């Protein structure tokens, strides 16, 4: 009995010694983001969580798929294990060696220092909608917190409280998603119209289109002041259409009670838009389309198994922003439909940076630029893991897609506002 107790104490002492040695030697945790990662999406949540605990995360651009490196702590290691995220424990000497290799002029790699987690808002109506949203799905799955804001919050000036804003599947033209033909008698459509019309009256607007333009301009102010804007699907083109149509009635009578301006097309001002130019409005109120910007599925002529777009590779040392936004473990991303499936390249402004496209289709999928002191990114399509998402369909279960390259692009944008260059170029 006494000998057993002594042996047990020796084992416990040895275990404590091993743990202390490990903590002293293993001072860094590397979260690889290449093909060896077990859960890419939750890895972003880990990086965000470490920032929430006032620690610094090094985002290793173009190194093993855009890996993360931060100091070792038992708390961090435990969280990685709980969330099922793959990681490696490395010594100071190993991490220093990696950093030296990455700093070489011959290596297209660099380090972005993430210091403060961004505050996140999602623009979405409070009422239940008959569709899901890829951004809220992946934020929830990655365990990244966010607030839901809508017209009231935007118009009273709450956006400056946030660093990053996502535009939910939304129609900024005041045409209720152009769902009139197929869904005008559905309870959710009727309720949405009542809700939006009441909101317009509350804020002193005569029409919902005027309300949405007011919201769009407040969002524009948010970006100009240094905010980060991210939009997907129909929130991309309808946002720009609303800005171009300021002071022009583009809505038919079933949407706002009177006919659209027959000269609306000639009155559009493309200088007001973020991304698009010279587009032609869809004048048919029954057509499930807003303008010529969208490369509709009927026009694309491609089968699902052949539908991909390619991410461009940028210089990590000289073009860090697009490099961050395109970090991935593959350069080929599966295509997917949406109300806005893809942007026809001829309607994208020349100053806009194209980060992903299908050259065969002359279709742009992923774009980025600046406005004032801020940044915006547009990503076409509805759900990267649901090829042909339909109204009322069940949300995607991301437990089935923990390594989704398409969803990774969303999460790159989430971390982007936290980035600060580790060293300045001289």
Secondary structure as UniProt FT lines:
FT   HELIX           2..25
FT   STRAND          28..31
FT   TURN            35..36
FT   HELIX           40..52
FT   TURN            53..54
FT   STRAND          57..61
FT   TURN            64..66
FT   STRAND          67..71
FT   HELIX           74..83
FT   STRAND          88..90
FT   HELIX           92..103
FT   TURN            105..106
FT   STRAND          110..114
FT   STRAND          120..123
FT   HELIX           134..142
FT   STRAND          147..149
FT   HELIX           151..155
FT   TURN            156..157
FT   HELIX           159..161
FT   STRAND          164..167
FT   TURN            172..173
FT   HELIX           176..178
FT   HELIX           180..183
FT   TURN            184..185
FT   HELIX           187..202
FT   TURN            203..204
FT   HELIX           208..224
FT   TURN            225..226
FT   STRAND          228..232
FT   HELIX           234..244
FT   TURN            245..247
FT   HELIX           253..256
FT   TURN            262..263
FT   HELIX           264..267
FT   HELIX           270..272
FT   TURN            285..286
FT   TURN            292..293
FT   HELIX           297..300
FT   HELIX           304..306
FT   STRAND          308..311
FT   TURN            316..318
FT   HELIX           320..325
FT   STRAND          332..334
FT   STRAND          343..344
FT   HELIX           345..347
FT   TURN            350..351
FT   STRAND          353..358
FT   TURN            359..362
FT   STRAND          363..371
FT   TURN            372..373
FT   STRAND          374..379
FT   TURN            384..385
FT   TURN            387..388
FT   TURN            391..392
FT   HELIX           398..400
FT   TURN            402..403
FT   HELIX           405..416
FT   TURN            417..418
FT   STRAND          419..421
//
